[in-house]
Amino acid sequence: MPKRGYHHGNLRQALVDAALSLIEEKGPTGFTLSEAAKQAGVTPAAVYRHFEGREDLIIECALQGHAIFGDLMEYAFETGQPSALAAFEATGRAYLAFARKYPGHYMAMFESGLSRHATPELSRAVNRSRGVLEKAAQDLSQHIPADRRPPAAMVSAHIWAMSHGVVELFARGNPGANTPFPPEDLLEAGIGVYLRGLGLIAAEA
């Protein structure tokens, strides 16, 4: 019986798909290259024709995830226009939707311990996603004098952290059943409170 990876013509992607499945099951550090090779239907030695090691394989999973994530974030931001607040809230909902639909990618991106500077490609992919939130923060703060305007990078980092917290505590696995509020509502309310506290949106917005 021929090995699936070779004869389907895309062994590299077969290994990525196997790794994503194992990451969902065991976490980003809970599987071996041998397990990924077995699931892809090839020998462990074949993995090294495409990846230097497990971290290299996880980086590829993260890269593919960031490509999907960046597209979702940009689409969410554009559909929220022309309201800067609506755009911000849409990106938050997109974050939650991505974590639910692509858990393997999400864990490779945010729970594997990878440095965003692990490779130049990964750094660019991360910057693209973060850039969407920074653009939303810049749009929201245009009415504030420059000397009192919070750095867009800081605002986006806080929203990113809030989104990640809601995902981890309430949007994935059993903990999600313990909140009396939908994760989307929690995040939207949190974003509103935070932005009002900074004076980026009016109290009645």
Secondary structure as GFF3:
##gff-version 3
##sequence-region A 1 205
A	DSSP	alpha_helix	4	7	.	.	.	ID=ss1
A	DSSP	alpha_helix	11	26	.	.	.	ID=ss2
A	DSSP	alpha_helix	33	40	.	.	.	ID=ss3
A	DSSP	alpha_helix	44	47	.	.	.	ID=ss4
A	DSSP	alpha_helix	54	80	.	.	.	ID=ss5
A	DSSP	alpha_helix	84	101	.	.	.	ID=ss6
A	DSSP	alpha_helix	103	110	.	.	.	ID=ss7
A	DSSP	alpha_helix	120	140	.	.	.	ID=ss8
A	DSSP	three_ten_helix	146	148	.	.	.	ID=ss9
A	DSSP	alpha_helix	152	166	.	.	.	ID=ss10
A	DSSP	pi_helix	167	171	.	.	.	ID=ss11
A	DSSP	three_ten_helix	174	178	.	.	.	ID=ss12
A	DSSP	alpha_helix	183	197	.	.	.	ID=ss13
###
